[in-house]
Amino acid sequence: MANTLKHKRPRTTQTKVADMTTDELQTMMETLIDRKIAEWIGDPDAGLELRTEIIASIERQRREYATGKRGKSLDDVAQRLELD
């Protein structure tokens, strides 16, 4: 039995493009394009500082989230924006 295991091909997690659905291929290409654009352009916000009130808001949201408080539900937001 050990002899037969030596001849098995190793499993890979690689997917062949020919095995992808159109949606999977499109998602992969969008991801690659986004990465390349980010490499070429860089981060447009690099070097900028956050305003004090923004930092305070982020810290407040983190504290609230840590205690279990969550924001509005997607359904509530969709209804308010009349997207439902």
Summary of the structure (lengths in Angstrom):
residues: 84
radius of gyration: 23.5
end to end distance: 60.1
largest distance: 67.3
contacts: 115
relative contact order: 0.05
helix: 60%
strand: 0%
